[in-house]
Amino acid sequence: MIVVVGDTLLDVDVAGQVERLSPDAPVPVVDVAERSVRAGGAGLVATLLAGDGEDVTLVTALSSDARAEEIRGALEGVRIVAGDSHAPTPTKTRLRTGDHAIARVDEGCEPPPPPSVTAEMLDAIAAADAIVVADYGRGLAADESLRRALDERRDGVPLVWDPHPKGARPVASATTVTPNLSEALRLSEVGRSGTTAAADAAAELLTRWGTQSVVVTLGDRGALVAEGGRAPVVVPAPSAHVVDPCGAGDRFASALAVALRSGAPLGDAAETAATTAAAFLAAGGVASLGSPAAASAPFGGQAADALAVVARVRAAGGTVVATGGCFDLLHAGHARTLSAARKLGDCLIVCLNSDDSVRRLKGPERPIIGQDDRVDLLNALECVDAVAVFDEDTPVEIIRRLEPDIWVKGGDYSADELPETKVLAEWGGRTLTVPYHPGRSTTSLASALAKVG
């Protein structure tokens, strides 16, 4: 069981169209089409973990007002163990149009009195096999009895602490603390910015807090991992088009706790968390919760990223281009084909055969490079916007899911001979071929490498 400890808020999205300005002031008029609610703060962390299929208990403080009931209703699949907050439910309402917010209204967010901590809350912490503290500065993480309960779990239970500049000092038993760069600089009082400043801030916070480690999240640059006695390490994050960064830290902390519980070393766990957070943002962030793009996993964890790119390009009236293959040993022929394909539209999605698919097509000794590394290599190319892994022998199903406007094949094929052409015709798409570069193939490279070996 994963226990999430911290302050829970009510997040409200009011979405609609903006087509005119108000006659009384130069402000946009939102014609409201939808109101949606979700649990924010620690409640969002619990929601994300429950969505991952985890057994989750939320230890928090709640009011007895109607908005607290909305929070409870939004936390389906989460066990709630709550004390009295002694304050109205803090509510953050975002006015949205299209895929972005135009204003936010905060209510009940002034500093509250200390919340109540019950014996049942402490018992839940004692039963956890992993803990995430999501401190939003409302006093729960400062309660001494709760802090003692957290400190008592120091042996063998990963504890990830997501801090707040106005929150409590992390307990020294924390496995890691996960400030973003802005929070780390503010908490450490390091007066610069950038990666070197992040390293200095992490070193200062390690000294101040006495925790096992500090992981500073750096947005699209990944995360900096600092452990006592070791040089800091920067782990990368996949590139992702981010419209709304809301919830990125919560997604990172939740994924980090799961990875640490599985026994992964901190650096590997941080890289997994950075990848998970990037995919979450690429799918739309908190606005995507419950959407098909966020939930899609039939073709691998990259599907949400690819679908989000497709949706963004389509919304802008652009052309979606896709291609596919094993890309077992990435070579110059691949790079030229992919570059040519990207020039045919406004994004390029690469449909990549999974390891099992490659084995069935190429034999038991293939692939030479595993699918995770092949995904990383393709994503590193500037011409590739997203990668979607599929497990079938052909890309037909993933093509139907993406519905590209253009499917590109490299080589001396005739488009009419390709089975993909019939699939593309279902929605009016076209199959095109780009020039083939002779003398460059994975098979010839593999043969050359075998001779060298």
Secondary structure, 3 states (H helix, E strand, C coil): CEEEEECEEEEEEEEEEEEEECCCCCCEEEEEEEEEEEEEEHHHHHHHHHHCCCCEEEEEEECCCHHHHHHHHHCCCCEEEEEECCCCCCEEEEEEECCEEEEEEEECCCCCCCCCCCHHHHHHHHCCCEEEEECCCCCHHHCHHHHHHHHCCCCCCCEEEECCCCCCCCCCCCCEECCEHHHHHHHHCCCCCCHHHHHHHHHHHHHHHCCCEEEEECHHHCEEEEECCCCCEEECCCCCCCCCCCCHHHHHHHHHHHHHHCCCCHHHHHHHHHHHHHHHHHCCHHHHCCCHHHHCCCCCCCHHHHHHHHHHHHHCCCCEEEEEECCCCCCHHHHHHHHHHHCCCCEEEEEEECHHHHHHHHCCCCCCCCHHHHHHHHHCCCCCCEEEEECCCCCHHHHHHHCCCEEEEECCCCHHHCHHHHHHHCCCCEEEEECCCCCCCHHHHHHHHHHHC
